[in-house]
Amino acid sequence: MIALVDGWEILIGAERLGADEAESFASGRAAPFVSLVGKATVSACDRTGQAAKLWALADAAAGISDVGERRVFLDAARNIGTPRGRLPAEMRGLAVLEALARRALRNDGAPLMAGRGASLAALRAAIFLS
């Protein structure tokens, strides 16, 4: 939980948000998810961290009003790339958040639940554990 708090402190305490701050924020916000699969395989931990970072960056970008800083967060999320493998079954909730984050990125950083298709994307991710 300390990493989570540290991540939020970066977001609210930094004078200017750049690529380093975006990465530190995403890592901190992803840490609790990774700890939930702590004894899993390395690939499961990596995949969980990837999904959680993507969600953290896309979710934060939707709330950042400064256009330049928002672009930094969106670029950092896009640089995460495509998923490598499936999330562990116990991370079904994170699969939903990841699907909503990818949808938000396609909509240039819109809020995760924006539009009529958001609930459908969430349902699909929950069923198929994307």
RODO-2510 file (C-alpha; in nm, 4 decimals, decimal comma):
residues 130
     n   res          X          Y          Z
     1     m     0,0000     0,0000     0,0000
     2     i     0,2966     0,2302     0,0497
     3     a     0,3721     0,2157    -0,3240
     4     l     0,0111     0,3137    -0,3952
     5     v     0,0363     0,6169    -0,1672
     6     d     0,3723     0,7109    -0,3194
     7     g     0,2164     0,6956    -0,6666
     8     w    -0,0641     0,9295    -0,5694
     9     e     0,1803     1,1671    -0,3990
    10     i     0,3694     1,1998    -0,7257
    11     l     0,0511     1,2892    -0,9097
    12     i    -0,0633     1,5519    -0,6633
    13     g     0,2757     1,6794    -0,5502
    14     a     0,4703     1,7239    -0,8729
    15     e     0,4991     2,0754    -1,0056
    16     r     0,4905     1,9458    -1,3618
    17     l     0,3933     1,5967    -1,4771
    18     g     0,6390     1,4384    -1,7186
    19     a     0,7192     1,0887    -1,8390
    20     d     0,9058     0,9943    -1,5197
    21     e     0,6164     1,1042    -1,3020
    22     a     0,3689     0,9151    -1,5191
    23     e     0,5746     0,5954    -1,4899
    24     s     0,6185     0,6310    -1,1140
    25     f     0,2476     0,7020    -1,0667
    26     a     0,1470     0,4014    -1,2778
    27     s     0,3896     0,1696    -1,0972
    28     g     0,2621     0,2816    -0,7595
    29     r    -0,1006     0,2452    -0,8530
    30     a    -0,0336    -0,0978    -1,0070
    31     a     0,1553    -0,2335    -0,7056
    32     p    -0,1506    -0,3583    -0,5122
    33     f    -0,2691    -0,5594    -0,8130
    34     v     0,0726    -0,7180    -0,8591
    35     s     0,0879    -0,8047    -0,4892
    36     l    -0,2400    -0,9953    -0,5245
    37     v    -0,0746    -1,2412    -0,7634
    38     g     0,2532    -1,2330    -0,5692
    39     k     0,3245    -1,6064    -0,5691
    40     a     0,2172    -1,6570    -0,9308
    41     t     0,4536    -1,7018    -1,2213
    42     v     0,6725    -1,4166    -1,3362
    43     s     0,4696    -1,3862    -1,6563
    44     a     0,1451    -1,3569    -1,4556
    45     c     0,2986    -1,0810    -1,2433
    46     d     0,4299    -0,8999    -1,5508
    47     r     0,0954    -0,9272    -1,7278
    48     t    -0,0914    -0,8027    -1,4203
    49     g     0,1476    -0,5097    -1,3842
    50     q     0,1053    -0,4220    -1,7518
    51     a    -0,2744    -0,4199    -1,7268
    52     a    -0,2762    -0,2243    -1,4012
    53     k    -0,0365     0,0401    -1,5343
    54     l    -0,2436     0,0829    -1,8479
    55     w    -0,5578     0,1310    -1,6405
    56     a    -0,3858     0,3732    -1,4011
    57     l    -0,2524     0,5921    -1,6806
    58     a    -0,5740     0,5977    -1,8845
    59     d    -0,7857     0,6645    -1,5771
    60     a    -0,5618     0,9484    -1,4611
    61     a    -0,5387     1,1018    -1,8099
    62     a    -0,9151     1,1437    -1,8199
    63     g    -0,8930     1,3716    -1,5176
    64     i    -0,5879     1,5795    -1,6114
    65     s    -0,6887     1,9209    -1,7415
    66     d    -0,3490     2,0382    -1,8715
    67     v    -0,3323     1,9275    -2,2363
    68     g     0,0444     1,8681    -2,2349
    69     e     0,0434     1,6663    -1,9150
    70     r    -0,2569     1,4688    -2,0324
    71     r    -0,0711     1,3857    -2,3549
    72     v     0,2248     1,2575    -2,1487
    73     f    -0,0019     1,0137    -1,9647
    74     l    -0,1749     0,9010    -2,2833
    75     d     0,1591     0,8468    -2,4581
    76     a     0,2889     0,6484    -2,1601
    77     a    -0,0233     0,4295    -2,1715
    78     r     0,0109     0,3739    -2,5446
    79     n     0,3762     0,2782    -2,4995
    80     i     0,2748    -0,0136    -2,2779
    81     g     0,1825    -0,1989    -2,5940
    82     t    -0,0335    -0,4991    -2,6576
    83     p    -0,0886    -0,7588    -2,3873
    84     r     0,1347    -1,0637    -2,3736
    85     g    -0,0841    -1,3501    -2,2582
    86     r    -0,3924    -1,3657    -2,0436
    87     l    -0,4497    -1,2290    -1,6983
    88     p    -0,4850    -1,4790    -1,4147
    89     a    -0,8481    -1,5755    -1,3458
    90     e    -0,8480    -1,3964    -1,0101
    91     m    -0,7760    -1,0715    -1,1946
    92     r    -1,1135    -1,0629    -1,3735
    93     g    -1,1856    -0,7173    -1,2306
    94     l    -0,8552    -0,5894    -1,3648
    95     a    -0,9383    -0,7389    -1,7051
    96     v    -1,2492    -0,5207    -1,7081
    97     l    -1,0491    -0,2122    -1,6114
    98     e    -0,7888    -0,2891    -1,8780
    99     a    -1,0553    -0,3269    -2,1490
   100     l    -1,2107     0,0045    -2,0469
   101     a    -0,8667     0,1689    -2,0456
   102     r    -0,7873     0,0444    -2,3973
   103     r    -1,1255     0,1727    -2,5144
   104     a    -1,0573     0,5101    -2,3492
   105     l    -0,7208     0,5316    -2,5275
   106     r    -0,8887     0,4659    -2,8624
   107     n    -1,1187     0,7573    -2,7748
   108     d    -0,8199     0,9852    -2,7026
   109     g    -0,8382     0,9652    -2,3257
   110     a    -1,2127     0,9816    -2,2673
   111     p    -1,3342     0,8732    -1,9221
   112     l    -1,3380     0,4955    -1,8863
   113     m    -1,7159     0,4644    -1,8682
   114     a    -1,7929     0,7238    -2,1372
   115     g    -2,0420     0,6315    -2,4041
   116     r    -2,2938     0,3559    -2,4526
   117     g    -2,0380     0,0925    -2,5459
   118     a    -1,8475     0,1051    -2,2166
   119     s    -2,0732    -0,1337    -2,0294
   120     l    -2,0628    -0,3753    -2,3218
   121     a    -1,6822    -0,3620    -2,3281
   122     a    -1,6755    -0,4298    -1,9532
   123     l    -1,9117    -0,7249    -1,9864
   124     r    -1,7134    -0,8744    -2,2718
   125     a    -1,3869    -0,8447    -2,0782
   126     a    -1,5424    -1,0049    -1,7699
   127     i    -1,6716    -1,2986    -1,9702
   128     f    -1,3653    -1,3609    -2,1841
   129     l    -1,0975    -1,2411    -1,9361
   130     s    -0,9097    -1,0428    -2,2010
***
